[in-house]
């Protein structure tokens, strides 16, 4: 039995398209729409990026405060809570009380 899991492509060529696009944005290489993977590889090589040693893709750390701003549910009245549940597509019943709505919203 023969195992074929050896990839002889260069590290830059092994990257997926979305990673190449992020790397182009990071290195400030102008993109015009949806370039193909081969086109982005050519652009990067044209801007002096070595395919054997590509720069590391920096990812901005996302903190909890940035990801989802917390809303003060205590300041909302009963009808505003119902409206918020409807906007977030959370099912509520006419018999639900304010504490029930708060629990459904995760407050």
Helices and strands as residue ranges (DSSP letters): H 11-14, H 17-26, H 37-46, H 64-67, G 73-75, H 78-87, H 98-105
